[in-house]
Amino acid sequence: MSEEEVENTEVEEVTEVVSEEDHSEEAQETAPETEETSEYTPNFTYKVKDEEFEFDEFLRNSVTSTEQEEALRDLYTRSRGLDGYKDKLTGKEKEYSELMSETNLYVDGYKNLKKHVTSGNETGDLREIQVALGMDEDAIIKYAGKLLKERDLPEHEKTLLYENRNLKNQLSSVENRMGQFEQDSQAAKQQQFISAIQTSVQQHPDGMKLNEAMAAVGKNMMEELYHLGDKMNNAGLKPRVNDVVSKLVEDHKYLFEFQDLKNNKQPVSEPDIANKPTLPTVKGNNTAAIKKELGSLEDLRALARSMG
């Protein structure tokens, strides 16, 4: 065999080896994609308090991996847990309704008493007032006898009696005004505290954003700040208003993510690469290389991983 024939035989053997290696590399490149695709099986359910729910339809197409699914499930679970606050609000509404019903009873009673007093003064028959007040008739007779005795007292004793009554009335008036002053002072302190909270919320970078996010799920940010401040005080932290606002923002950042997911209803898909270019999978002579068609960014990433 001539030297030229030997050389041609060696070239053909090398070409065959390179071709087999190329096929092997292509199989290795496509294997991870098949494996990744087959591993993820969507599960759009989640549970809160032993009750099962499902993801919203418009968000399902955006979930492409187990990690995304778990993150979304966590957001749904936390948001659904806010329903407990709705139960508390319903309880407060019930208490308010009961209080208003009781108040209306007092208002109706006052109107009824006023009607009987007016009628008794006009007719001179005070028994209507006695019946309306539910007073004992013997007690009224005793009180009438007491008034008769007071009327027969000497003038100086009458004067002392009237002065004592006036002093009692004045003392009662002062006590009432002091109570009102304390209530007004407490209200002023509360208003000052609320103003300080509002200023801190507005100054925090995410304060107003959190206020909107909490309102969207039926939570009152001011109430949450008040309860959190009490909790931190009871723990001995002695926080400033800014500290309470920052803590509340940090604890509710998941609402930002949930709000973004709700606003972004259309799932974001990776754009196709224009014209689906082809690139060689091995270095060297392109005519001998096996070419792979690229249809997405994920194909590029897989190619880059395999070429290492």
Secondary structure, 3 states (H helix, E strand, C coil): CCHHHHHHHHHHHHHHHHHHHHHHHHHHHHHHHHHHHHHCCCCCEEEECCEEEECCHHHHCCCCCHHHHHHHHHHHHHHHHCHHHHHHHHHHHHHHHHHHHHHHHHHHHHHHHHHHHHHHHHHCCCHHHHHHHCCCHHHHHHHHHHHHHHHCCCHHHHHHHHHHHHHHHHHHHHHHHHHHHHHHHHHHHHHHHHHHHHHHHHHCCCHHHHHHHHHHCCCCHHHHHHHHHHHHHHCCCCCCHHHHHHHHHHHCHHHHHHHHHHHCCCCCCCCCCCCCCEEECCCCCCCCCCEEECCCHHHHHHHHHHHC
